[in-house]
Amino acid sequence: MFIIILIVVSELDLSPDDHEEFKNVFPVFRGISMLICYIWVLGWNCYTWTKYNVNYKLIFKFDYHYSEVFQILNRAALFTVLHLFMFIWMLALLGPNSSIKEVIDFFPIPVTPFLVWAIFFLYLFFPSKKNFNYRGRYYIWKVMKKTVKSPVIGVNFLTTWITSQILSFMILFRDFQYGICYYIDYLFGNDDPENCANIKGFNLAIFFGLVVAILKCLQKVRMIYDNALNRNMLTLDSIKYVMLIILLFLDMGLGTNEDSTS
C-alpha cells in the first residue's frame, strides 16, 4: 500500500509537504487508517490463535456469530483498497497534472476521506439481518452495553479487554474529533487551517479518554471487591488508571483555562 502511494507521488511529481490542503486533510485519512489497521491486526490475531489451537471462541464467548479468519481479512482488504483508491484520488487532485484534475474534480478533496468513513460506518450500522455479519455486529453492541454496566453487574475478561481496546482508541478519537471540526469548517466556509489543528477549550478526545479511564478504574474497584485473594495486585494495577484520570483532568483543565485567557 505504501509502495503504491510512493509510486503515485513520484509519478505526479507531488511534494505533500508543500500543500497546505494535504496537511489539513491528512489527519482525517489517518483516523480511518488506524481503524483499518486494527481490523488487519484482529484478523491476524485470529489466524495465530487458530494455528496454535487457542480456543478464542470460548474465551470471547462466541456462539454462531463469529467470522472466519478469511472473512475478517477480506473485510480489511476491501476497506484497504477503498482507502488506497480515495487517497490516490486526493493526491491526483493535488498534483500538477491539470488534465487529470479535469477528469476527477467532481469529487473535491474533502469528500475523499469522507467516503471511506461513511462506508465504514454504513457497514457498522447497516440494518440488514442477512448481510455484513449482522449477528457479529449485534454481538459487539451487546458486549459494549455489558461493558458499560460491568462495574455494577460484574467484571469478566471480555469486558476488561473491551475497555482496554476502547482506551487505546484515544488517539484515533482525536483524529475523529479533528475530522468533525474539519467538515464543519468546510461546510461553513472557514478556511483557517489552525482552527482544527489547535483545538482550545473543551476537548472531546480527552473527555472520551477520561470517561473510559474512569470506567476502567471502576472495573478495577469491582474486581478488588470480588477477588479477596488478589486485592493487593489489583490495587496496584488500579493506581495507573487513577494517575491517568488525574493527568486527563489536568489536561482538560489546562485546555479550558488557555481558552478562557486567550
MODELLER restraints for C-alpha pairs under 7 A, 6 or more apart:
rsr = mdl.restraints
at = mdl.atoms
rsr.add(forms.Gaussian(group=physical.xy_distance, feature=features.Distance(at['CA:1:A'], at['CA:84:A']), mean=6.98, stdev=0.5))
rsr.add(forms.Gaussian(group=physical.xy_distance, feature=features.Distance(at['CA:5:A'], at['CA:88:A']), mean=6.79, stdev=0.5))
rsr.add(forms.Gaussian(group=physical.xy_distance, feature=features.Distance(at['CA:12:A'], at['CA:95:A']), mean=5.65, stdev=0.5))
rsr.add(forms.Gaussian(group=physical.xy_distance, feature=features.Distance(at['CA:12:A'], at['CA:96:A']), mean=6.96, stdev=0.5))
rsr.add(forms.Gaussian(group=physical.xy_distance, feature=features.Distance(at['CA:13:A'], at['CA:95:A']), mean=6.96, stdev=0.5))
rsr.add(forms.Gaussian(group=physical.xy_distance, feature=features.Distance(at['CA:14:A'], at['CA:95:A']), mean=5.55, stdev=0.5))
rsr.add(forms.Gaussian(group=physical.xy_distance, feature=features.Distance(at['CA:16:A'], at['CA:22:A']), mean=6.14, stdev=0.5))
rsr.add(forms.Gaussian(group=physical.xy_distance, feature=features.Distance(at['CA:24:A'], at['CA:193:A']), mean=6.46, stdev=0.5))
rsr.add(forms.Gaussian(group=physical.xy_distance, feature=features.Distance(at['CA:25:A'], at['CA:110:A']), mean=6.79, stdev=0.5))
rsr.add(forms.Gaussian(group=physical.xy_distance, feature=features.Distance(at['CA:27:A'], at['CA:175:A']), mean=5.75, stdev=0.5))
rsr.add(forms.Gaussian(group=physical.xy_distance, feature=features.Distance(at['CA:28:A'], at['CA:113:A']), mean=6.34, stdev=0.5))
rsr.add(forms.Gaussian(group=physical.xy_distance, feature=features.Distance(at['CA:28:A'], at['CA:175:A']), mean=6.15, stdev=0.5))
rsr.add(forms.Gaussian(group=physical.xy_distance, feature=features.Distance(at['CA:28:A'], at['CA:176:A']), mean=6.90, stdev=0.5))
rsr.add(forms.Gaussian(group=physical.xy_distance, feature=features.Distance(at['CA:28:A'], at['CA:179:A']), mean=5.17, stdev=0.5))
rsr.add(forms.Gaussian(group=physical.xy_distance, feature=features.Distance(at['CA:29:A'], at['CA:113:A']), mean=5.50, stdev=0.5))
rsr.add(forms.Gaussian(group=physical.xy_distance, feature=features.Distance(at['CA:31:A'], at['CA:172:A']), mean=5.25, stdev=0.5))
rsr.add(forms.Gaussian(group=physical.xy_distance, feature=features.Distance(at['CA:31:A'], at['CA:175:A']), mean=5.15, stdev=0.5))
rsr.add(forms.Gaussian(group=physical.xy_distance, feature=features.Distance(at['CA:31:A'], at['CA:176:A']), mean=6.18, stdev=0.5))
rsr.add(forms.Gaussian(group=physical.xy_distance, feature=features.Distance(at['CA:32:A'], at['CA:117:A']), mean=6.47, stdev=0.5))
rsr.add(forms.Gaussian(group=physical.xy_distance, feature=features.Distance(at['CA:34:A'], at['CA:172:A']), mean=6.77, stdev=0.5))
rsr.add(forms.Gaussian(group=physical.xy_distance, feature=features.Distance(at['CA:36:A'], at['CA:76:A']), mean=6.10, stdev=0.5))
rsr.add(forms.Gaussian(group=physical.xy_distance, feature=features.Distance(at['CA:36:A'], at['CA:79:A']), mean=6.65, stdev=0.5))
rsr.add(forms.Gaussian(group=physical.xy_distance, feature=features.Distance(at['CA:36:A'], at['CA:80:A']), mean=6.70, stdev=0.5))
rsr.add(forms.Gaussian(group=physical.xy_distance, feature=features.Distance(at['CA:39:A'], at['CA:76:A']), mean=5.73, stdev=0.5))
rsr.add(forms.Gaussian(group=physical.xy_distance, feature=features.Distance(at['CA:40:A'], at['CA:73:A']), mean=6.27, stdev=0.5))
rsr.add(forms.Gaussian(group=physical.xy_distance, feature=features.Distance(at['CA:40:A'], at['CA:76:A']), mean=5.66, stdev=0.5))
rsr.add(forms.Gaussian(group=physical.xy_distance, feature=features.Distance(at['CA:43:A'], at['CA:69:A']), mean=5.73, stdev=0.5))
rsr.add(forms.Gaussian(group=physical.xy_distance, feature=features.Distance(at['CA:43:A'], at['CA:72:A']), mean=5.38, stdev=0.5))
rsr.add(forms.Gaussian(group=physical.xy_distance, feature=features.Distance(at['CA:43:A'], at['CA:73:A']), mean=5.55, stdev=0.5))
rsr.add(forms.Gaussian(group=physical.xy_distance, feature=features.Distance(at['CA:46:A'], at['CA:69:A']), mean=6.14, stdev=0.5))
rsr.add(forms.Gaussian(group=physical.xy_distance, feature=features.Distance(at['CA:47:A'], at['CA:69:A']), mean=5.92, stdev=0.5))
rsr.add(forms.Gaussian(group=physical.xy_distance, feature=features.Distance(at['CA:49:A'], at['CA:56:A']), mean=6.79, stdev=0.5))
rsr.add(forms.Gaussian(group=physical.xy_distance, feature=features.Distance(at['CA:60:A'], at['CA:158:A']), mean=6.07, stdev=0.5))
rsr.add(forms.Gaussian(group=physical.xy_distance, feature=features.Distance(at['CA:65:A'], at['CA:135:A']), mean=4.94, stdev=0.5))
rsr.add(forms.Gaussian(group=physical.xy_distance, feature=features.Distance(at['CA:65:A'], at['CA:136:A']), mean=4.76, stdev=0.5))
rsr.add(forms.Gaussian(group=physical.xy_distance, feature=features.Distance(at['CA:66:A'], at['CA:136:A']), mean=5.85, stdev=0.5))
rsr.add(forms.Gaussian(group=physical.xy_distance, feature=features.Distance(at['CA:82:A'], at['CA:116:A']), mean=6.72, stdev=0.5))
rsr.add(forms.Gaussian(group=physical.xy_distance, feature=features.Distance(at['CA:83:A'], at['CA:116:A']), mean=6.06, stdev=0.5))
rsr.add(forms.Gaussian(group=physical.xy_distance, feature=features.Distance(at['CA:86:A'], at['CA:112:A']), mean=5.26, stdev=0.5))
rsr.add(forms.Gaussian(group=physical.xy_distance, feature=features.Distance(at['CA:86:A'], at['CA:113:A']), mean=6.74, stdev=0.5))
rsr.add(forms.Gaussian(group=physical.xy_distance, feature=features.Distance(at['CA:87:A'], at['CA:112:A']), mean=6.93, stdev=0.5))
rsr.add(forms.Gaussian(group=physical.xy_distance, feature=features.Distance(at['CA:90:A'], at['CA:109:A']), mean=5.52, stdev=0.5))
rsr.add(forms.Gaussian(group=physical.xy_distance, feature=features.Distance(at['CA:90:A'], at['CA:112:A']), mean=6.33, stdev=0.5))
rsr.add(forms.Gaussian(group=physical.xy_distance, feature=features.Distance(at['CA:92:A'], at['CA:101:A']), mean=6.95, stdev=0.5))
rsr.add(forms.Gaussian(group=physical.xy_distance, feature=features.Distance(at['CA:93:A'], at['CA:101:A']), mean=5.51, stdev=0.5))
rsr.add(forms.Gaussian(group=physical.xy_distance, feature=features.Distance(at['CA:93:A'], at['CA:105:A']), mean=6.90, stdev=0.5))
rsr.add(forms.Gaussian(group=physical.xy_distance, feature=features.Distance(at['CA:93:A'], at['CA:109:A']), mean=6.93, stdev=0.5))
rsr.add(forms.Gaussian(group=physical.xy_distance, feature=features.Distance(at['CA:123:A'], at['CA:132:A']), mean=6.84, stdev=0.5))
rsr.add(forms.Gaussian(group=physical.xy_distance, feature=features.Distance(at['CA:124:A'], at['CA:137:A']), mean=6.77, stdev=0.5))
rsr.add(forms.Gaussian(group=physical.xy_distance, feature=features.Distance(at['CA:128:A'], at['CA:134:A']), mean=6.96, stdev=0.5))
rsr.add(forms.Gaussian(group=physical.xy_distance, feature=features.Distance(at['CA:147:A'], at['CA:159:A']), mean=4.83, stdev=0.5))
rsr.add(forms.Gaussian(group=physical.xy_distance, feature=features.Distance(at['CA:150:A'], at['CA:159:A']), mean=6.94, stdev=0.5))
rsr.add(forms.Gaussian(group=physical.xy_distance, feature=features.Distance(at['CA:150:A'], at['CA:219:A']), mean=6.74, stdev=0.5))
rsr.add(forms.Gaussian(group=physical.xy_distance, feature=features.Distance(at['CA:151:A'], at['CA:218:A']), mean=5.75, stdev=0.5))
rsr.add(forms.Gaussian(group=physical.xy_distance, feature=features.Distance(at['CA:151:A'], at['CA:219:A']), mean=5.00, stdev=0.5))
rsr.add(forms.Gaussian(group=physical.xy_distance, feature=features.Distance(at['CA:151:A'], at['CA:222:A']), mean=5.62, stdev=0.5))
rsr.add(forms.Gaussian(group=physical.xy_distance, feature=features.Distance(at['CA:154:A'], at['CA:222:A']), mean=6.94, stdev=0.5))
rsr.add(forms.Gaussian(group=physical.xy_distance, feature=features.Distance(at['CA:155:A'], at['CA:219:A']), mean=6.38, stdev=0.5))
rsr.add(forms.Gaussian(group=physical.xy_distance, feature=features.Distance(at['CA:155:A'], at['CA:222:A']), mean=6.96, stdev=0.5))
rsr.add(forms.Gaussian(group=physical.xy_distance, feature=features.Distance(at['CA:155:A'], at['CA:223:A']), mean=6.59, stdev=0.5))
rsr.add(forms.Gaussian(group=physical.xy_distance, feature=features.Distance(at['CA:163:A'], at['CA:212:A']), mean=6.97, stdev=0.5))
rsr.add(forms.Gaussian(group=physical.xy_distance, feature=features.Distance(at['CA:163:A'], at['CA:216:A']), mean=6.46, stdev=0.5))
rsr.add(forms.Gaussian(group=physical.xy_distance, feature=features.Distance(at['CA:167:A'], at['CA:209:A']), mean=6.29, stdev=0.5))
rsr.add(forms.Gaussian(group=physical.xy_distance, feature=features.Distance(at['CA:167:A'], at['CA:212:A']), mean=6.02, stdev=0.5))
rsr.add(forms.Gaussian(group=physical.xy_distance, feature=features.Distance(at['CA:167:A'], at['CA:213:A']), mean=6.98, stdev=0.5))
rsr.add(forms.Gaussian(group=physical.xy_distance, feature=features.Distance(at['CA:170:A'], at['CA:205:A']), mean=6.46, stdev=0.5))
rsr.add(forms.Gaussian(group=physical.xy_distance, feature=features.Distance(at['CA:170:A'], at['CA:209:A']), mean=5.74, stdev=0.5))
rsr.add(forms.Gaussian(group=physical.xy_distance, feature=features.Distance(at['CA:173:A'], at['CA:205:A']), mean=5.58, stdev=0.5))
rsr.add(forms.Gaussian(group=physical.xy_distance, feature=features.Distance(at['CA:174:A'], at['CA:205:A']), mean=4.90, stdev=0.5))
rsr.add(forms.Gaussian(group=physical.xy_distance, feature=features.Distance(at['CA:177:A'], at['CA:204:A']), mean=6.70, stdev=0.5))
rsr.add(forms.Gaussian(group=physical.xy_distance, feature=features.Distance(at['CA:177:A'], at['CA:205:A']), mean=6.56, stdev=0.5))
rsr.add(forms.Gaussian(group=physical.xy_distance, feature=features.Distance(at['CA:178:A'], at['CA:196:A']), mean=5.85, stdev=0.5))
rsr.add(forms.Gaussian(group=physical.xy_distance, feature=features.Distance(at['CA:181:A'], at['CA:196:A']), mean=5.75, stdev=0.5))
rsr.add(forms.Gaussian(group=physical.xy_distance, feature=features.Distance(at['CA:182:A'], at['CA:196:A']), mean=6.30, stdev=0.5))
rsr.add(forms.Gaussian(group=physical.xy_distance, feature=features.Distance(at['CA:200:A'], at['CA:255:A']), mean=5.78, stdev=0.5))
rsr.add(forms.Gaussian(group=physical.xy_distance, feature=features.Distance(at['CA:200:A'], at['CA:256:A']), mean=6.80, stdev=0.5))
rsr.add(forms.Gaussian(group=physical.xy_distance, feature=features.Distance(at['CA:200:A'], at['CA:259:A']), mean=5.41, stdev=0.5))
rsr.add(forms.Gaussian(group=physical.xy_distance, feature=features.Distance(at['CA:201:A'], at['CA:255:A']), mean=5.23, stdev=0.5))
rsr.add(forms.Gaussian(group=physical.xy_distance, feature=features.Distance(at['CA:201:A'], at['CA:256:A']), mean=4.17, stdev=0.5))
rsr.add(forms.Gaussian(group=physical.xy_distance, feature=features.Distance(at['CA:201:A'], at['CA:259:A']), mean=5.00, stdev=0.5))
rsr.add(forms.Gaussian(group=physical.xy_distance, feature=features.Distance(at['CA:202:A'], at['CA:256:A']), mean=6.11, stdev=0.5))
rsr.add(forms.Gaussian(group=physical.xy_distance, feature=features.Distance(at['CA:203:A'], at['CA:252:A']), mean=6.77, stdev=0.5))
rsr.add(forms.Gaussian(group=physical.xy_distance, feature=features.Distance(at['CA:206:A'], at['CA:248:A']), mean=6.47, stdev=0.5))
rsr.add(forms.Gaussian(group=physical.xy_distance, feature=features.Distance(at['CA:206:A'], at['CA:252:A']), mean=6.64, stdev=0.5))
rsr.add(forms.Gaussian(group=physical.xy_distance, feature=features.Distance(at['CA:210:A'], at['CA:245:A']), mean=5.97, stdev=0.5))
rsr.add(forms.Gaussian(group=physical.xy_distance, feature=features.Distance(at['CA:210:A'], at['CA:248:A']), mean=6.04, stdev=0.5))
rsr.add(forms.Gaussian(group=physical.xy_distance, feature=features.Distance(at['CA:213:A'], at['CA:241:A']), mean=6.22, stdev=0.5))
rsr.add(forms.Gaussian(group=physical.xy_distance, feature=features.Distance(at['CA:213:A'], at['CA:245:A']), mean=6.16, stdev=0.5))
rsr.add(forms.Gaussian(group=physical.xy_distance, feature=features.Distance(at['CA:214:A'], at['CA:245:A']), mean=6.73, stdev=0.5))
rsr.add(forms.Gaussian(group=physical.xy_distance, feature=features.Distance(at['CA:217:A'], at['CA:238:A']), mean=6.07, stdev=0.5))
rsr.add(forms.Gaussian(group=physical.xy_distance, feature=features.Distance(at['CA:217:A'], at['CA:241:A']), mean=5.83, stdev=0.5))
rsr.add(forms.Gaussian(group=physical.xy_distance, feature=features.Distance(at['CA:217:A'], at['CA:242:A']), mean=6.79, stdev=0.5))
rsr.add(forms.Gaussian(group=physical.xy_distance, feature=features.Distance(at['CA:220:A'], at['CA:234:A']), mean=6.65, stdev=0.5))
rsr.add(forms.Gaussian(group=physical.xy_distance, feature=features.Distance(at['CA:220:A'], at['CA:238:A']), mean=5.88, stdev=0.5))
rsr.add(forms.Gaussian(group=physical.xy_distance, feature=features.Distance(at['CA:224:A'], at['CA:231:A']), mean=5.05, stdev=0.5))
rsr.add(forms.Gaussian(group=physical.xy_distance, feature=features.Distance(at['CA:224:A'], at['CA:234:A']), mean=6.06, stdev=0.5))
rsr.add(forms.Gaussian(group=physical.xy_distance, feature=features.Distance(at['CA:224:A'], at['CA:235:A']), mean=6.93, stdev=0.5))
